[in-house]
Amino acid sequence: MANHLTPDELSKELGIDRSEVIRVCVQEGVPIYQGKIDKTLFQAQLQALGAISEPH
């Protein structure tokens, strides 16, 4: 499974709006490299913000 996703792919996978994905990246310093975001890093940042629960 791919770990680097576009904002559209990440928003679909996590069930949040694309603009919210980009906002979190910009605000929290999650890099977007060549139009792709590291899913693990993004999820870790959301957990740190308390936006999502930790995986089981």
C-alpha positions, -999 to +999 in steps of 0.1 A: +000+000+000+013+035-009+025+057+019+028+089-001-006+102-013-020+132-030-042+155-009-073+140-028-063+104-020-055+113+016-088+131+021-107+101+007-088+076+028-092+095+060-127+109+054-118+146+057-120+174+032-091+180+008-088+217+019-085+205+055-057+182+045-038+210+029-046+234+058-031+209+084+000+204+062+006+242+059-003+250+095+016+221+111+046+219+088+038+185+072+057+186+040+040+182+006+067+170-017+060+168-055+023+170-047+023+140-023+021+138+015+035+111+038+004+094+052+021+082+083+035+116+092+002+133+085-017+108+107+008+112+135+003+150+133-035+146+134-031+124+165-008+149+182-035+175+175-061+152+190-081+153+157-083+115+154-081+086+178-051+063+179-053+032+157-059-002+175 
